[in-house]
């Protein structure tokens, strides 16, 4: 079922988060995250279940400071990861059965069901989130709902900060070269082989199909003679703005490289996102990934300087 057209009287809330779009989308679609932030100020989320598919449900219960419990039910209509979520929202009992808004003391004007549309847009190194909810202007609770959403998004800021710091490895460099050229260094196997990896490593690239769904396969040769096979699958390629890919061999992680023009120079920001803080720390300790990522970008800078 297609979502209803957006109305001019929709409730709209917009916020920019200092976190990659993939992570922000995860925070809206994974129960582990939602349990930490899906509640207004002074409220807590006591339960959350996510069946992330069109027709699947999103069930949750929240507890007010006075102990009152309020539960809700969402039915997903559209899921376009990591760009868009559309779902219908309604009140429910503790078992997930829909109940009228008046069950929780809402006004008779409050609709039994509202349509919620959330879009996730890349905004520099961060993410712009725009939320629209179909709540008529005549609903008395409308102003309080805007306050509630903003308080929830304040909680989301904290969740993203802890998630990013615990699960990510991040590095940024500014190169004295135009963005198109820097982007080419990441997508041309002849160039990528010259700089990828920590100091002392060399590369043999067997395949580099730079497109969404394409595969990059190569072997990194360590200075001690050890070979490390690597395989990436490209998730998104937008020349010359960004490359998003999954590392599917060895330690699994999701990476995003953002290329930003700064007056003829190029800022490159790389984020490696792991499924857990434990995996992130293990990769950092066993493989020297933090130092290695930094050295790799340093080598890219040296390679750019050496170009004719």
C-alpha positions in Angstrom: 0.0 0.0 0.0 1.5 3.4 -1.0 1.7 6.0 1.7 -0.7 8.9 1.7 0.5 12.2 0.2 2.1 14.5 2.7 -0.3 17.2 3.9 0.5 20.8 4.7 -0.8 20.5 8.2 1.4 17.5 9.0 3.4 17.7 12.2 7.0 18.2 11.1 10.2 17.9 13.2 13.7 18.2 11.7 17.1 17.5 13.4 20.7 17.1 12.2 22.8 14.5 13.9 26.5 14.2 14.0 26.5 10.6 12.9 26.5 8.7 9.6 23.2 8.0 8.0 23.6 4.2 8.3 24.0 4.5 12.1 21.1 6.9 12.5 18.9 4.5 10.4 19.9 1.6 12.7 19.0 3.6 15.7 15.4 3.9 14.4 15.1 0.2 13.4 16.9 -1.9 16.0 15.3 -2.6 19.4 18.7 -2.4 21.1 18.9 1.3 20.2 15.2 2.1 20.6 15.2 0.8 24.2 17.7 3.5 25.0 16.1 6.6 23.4 12.5 6.0 22.4 10.8 8.0 25.2 10.3 11.7 26.1 12.3 13.3 28.9 11.9 11.6 32.3 10.1 8.7 30.6 11.6 5.2 30.0 11.1 2.6 27.4 10.2 -0.7 29.1 9.8 -3.0 26.0 10.4 -2.9 22.3 9.9 -5.4 19.5 10.8 -4.7 15.8 9.8 -6.8 12.8 11.5 -4.7 10.1 9.6 -5.5 6.9 6.7 -4.1 5.0 3.6 -5.3 6.9 5.8 -6.0 10.0 5.1 -4.4 13.3 6.9 -2.1 15.7 5.6 -2.5 19.3 6.7 -0.6 22.3 5.7 0.4 25.9 6.9 3.5 27.8 6.6 4.3 31.5 5.8 7.8 32.8 7.5 9.2 35.9 4.3 8.4 37.9 4.4 4.8 36.8 1.7 5.0 34.1 2.4 2.8 31.1 1.6 3.8 27.6 2.0 1.4 24.7 2.0 1.9 20.9 1.9 -0.1 17.7 3.4 0.7 14.3 2.8 -1.2 11.1 5.6 -0.6 8.5 4.4 0.4 5.0 7.7 1.3 3.4 11.3 0.6 4.3 14.1 2.0 2.1 17.4 1.5 4.0 19.0 3.9 4.9 16.8 6.6 3.3 13.2 6.3 4.4 10.8 4.7 6.9 7.0 4.9 6.6 4.6 3.4 9.2 1.2 3.8 10.7 1.2 4.6 14.4 -1.6 3.8 16.9 -2.1 3.3 20.6 -2.1 -0.3 21.9 -2.4 -2.3 25.0 0.5 -4.2 26.7 -0.2 -7.2 24.4 0.1 -5.1 21.2 -3.6 -4.9 20.4 -4.8 -1.6 19.1 -6.9 0.6 21.5 -8.6 3.9 21.0 -6.6 7.1 22.0 -9.1 7.8 24.7 -7.9 4.6 26.4 -4.9 6.7 27.6 -6.9 9.9 28.1 -6.3 11.5 24.7 -8.9 13.9 23.3 -11.8 12.6 21.1 -10.1 14.6 18.2 -7.0 12.5 18.3 -7.0 10.2 15.3 -7.1 6.4 15.8 -4.2 6.0 13.4 -1.5 8.4 12.1 1.0 8.1 9.2 4.6 8.7 10.2 7.2 9.3 7.5 10.9 9.7 8.4 13.6 10.6 5.8 17.3 10.3 6.4 19.5 12.6 4.3 23.3 12.9 4.3 24.3 16.3 5.6 28.1 16.7 5.3 29.5 14.1 7.7 26.2 13.9 9.5 22.5 13.1 8.9 19.4 15.3 8.5 16.3 13.6 9.8 12.9 14.9 8.8 9.8 13.5 10.6 6.3 14.0 9.4 3.2 12.8 11.3 -0.3 13.2 10.0 -1.9 15.0 13.0 -4.7 17.4 12.2 -4.2 21.0 13.4 -7.4 20.7 15.6 -5.9 18.0 17.8 -5.2 19.6 21.3 -2.2 17.3 21.9 -0.4 18.5 18.8 1.9 21.0 20.6 2.8 18.5 23.3 3.6 15.9 20.6 6.2 18.2 19.0 7.8 18.7 22.4 7.7 14.9 23.0 9.4 14.2 19.7 12.1 16.8 20.4 12.8 15.3 23.8 13.1 11.9 22.2 15.5 13.1 19.6 17.6 14.7 22.4 17.9 11.1 23.8 18.8 9.9 20.4 21.7 12.3 20.3 23.2 10.6 23.4 22.6 7.1 22.0 24.3 8.0 18.8 27.3 9.5 20.6 27.8 6.4 22.7 27.2 4.1 19.8 29.6 5.9 17.5 32.4 6.2 20.0 32.1 2.6 21.1 31.6 0.9 17.7 33.4 3.1 15.2 36.9 3.8 14.0 37.0 7.3 12.4 39.7 9.2 10.5 39.7 12.5 8.6 42.3 14.1 6.3 42.3 17.2 4.1 44.2 16.8 0.8 45.5 19.5 -1.4 43.8 18.1 -4.5 40.4 18.4 -6.3 37.6 16.1 -5.2 37.3 14.3 -8.5 41.0 13.3 -8.4 40.9 12.1 -4.8 37.8 10.1 -5.6 39.6 8.5 -8.5 42.4 7.3 -6.2 39.7 5.2 -4.4 38.2 3.8 -7.5 41.1 3.2 -9.9 42.9 -0.1 -9.1 46.2 1.1 -10.4 46.2 4.0 -7.9 44.4 2.2 -5.0 47.1 -0.5 -5.0 49.8 2.1 -4.4 48.5 3.6 -1.1 45.9 1.3 0.5 46.9 -0.1 3.9 49.4 0.7 6.6 53.0 1.5 5.9 55.0 -1.4 4.7 52.1 -3.1 3.0 51.6 -3.8 -0.7 48.5 -4.9 -2.6 47.5 -7.2 -5.4 44.1 -6.3 -6.7 42.2 -9.1 -8.5 38.9 -7.4 -8.9 37.5 -3.9 -8.5 34.0 -3.4 -9.7 33.1 0.0 -8.3 29.3 0.1 -8.4 26.4 -0.7 -6.0 26.5 -4.4 -5.6 30.0 -4.7 -7.1 32.9 -6.5 -5.5 36.5 -5.4 -4.6 38.8 -8.4 -4.0 42.5 -8.0 -3.2 45.4 -9.4 -1.1 47.4 -7.2 1.3 51.0 -8.3 1.6 52.4 -7.6 5.0 56.0 -6.6 5.6 56.6 -9.9 7.3 55.4 -11.8 4.2 51.9 -12.6 5.6 49.1 -12.3 3.1 45.7 -10.9 4.1 42.8 -11.7 1.7 40.1 -9.0 1.6 36.7 -8.7 0.0 34.5 -5.6 0.0 30.9 -5.3 -1.4 30.0 -1.8 -2.5 26.6 -0.7 -1.0 26.5 2.7 -2.6 28.8 4.6 -5.0 28.0 8.3 -5.7 30.9 10.0 -7.6 32.6 12.0 -6.4 30.7 12.3 -3.1 30.8 9.0 -1.2 31.5 5.4 -1.2 29.7 3.0 1.1 30.9 -0.6 1.4 30.8 -3.7 3.6 33.9 -5.7 4.5 32.7 -9.3 4.2 36.0 -11.2 4.8 37.6 -11.6 8.2 36.3 -9.0 10.7 33.0 -7.7 9.4 32.4 -4.0 9.3 30.4 -1.3 7.4 32.5 1.6 6.1 31.6 5.0 4.6 34.0 7.4 2.9 32.8 11.0 2.4 34.5 13.3 0.0 33.8 17.0 0.6 35.1 19.9 -1.6 36.7 22.7 0.4 37.7 25.3 -2.2 39.8 23.1 -4.4 41.0 20.9 -1.6 39.2 17.7 -0.5 38.2 16.6 3.0 37.9 12.8 3.3 36.1 11.3 6.3 36.2 7.6 6.8 34.0 5.7 9.3 34.3 2.0 10.0 31.2 0.8 11.9 31.3 -2.6 13.7 28.4 -4.6 15.1 29.7 -4.3 18.7 32.2 -2.4 20.8 33.9 -5.7 21.6 34.6 -6.4 17.9 35.7 -2.9 17.3 38.2 -3.1 20.2 39.4 -6.5 19.1 40.1 -5.3 15.6 41.9 -2.2 16.9 44.1 -4.3 19.2 44.9 -7.3 17.0 45.1 -5.6 13.6 46.1 -2.1 14.7 43.1 -0.7 12.7 43.1 2.8 14.2 46.8 3.4 13.4 46.4 1.5 10.1 43.6 3.7 8.9 45.5 6.8 9.7 48.6 5.5 7.9 46.6 4.5 4.9 45.2 8.1 4.5 48.7 9.5 5.1 50.0 7.3 2.2 47.1 8.6 0.0 48.3 12.1 0.7 51.9 11.1 -0.3 50.7 9.4 -3.4 48.7 12.5 -4.5 51.8 14.7 -3.9 53.9 12.3 -6.1 51.5 12.5 -9.1 52.8 14.4 -12.1 
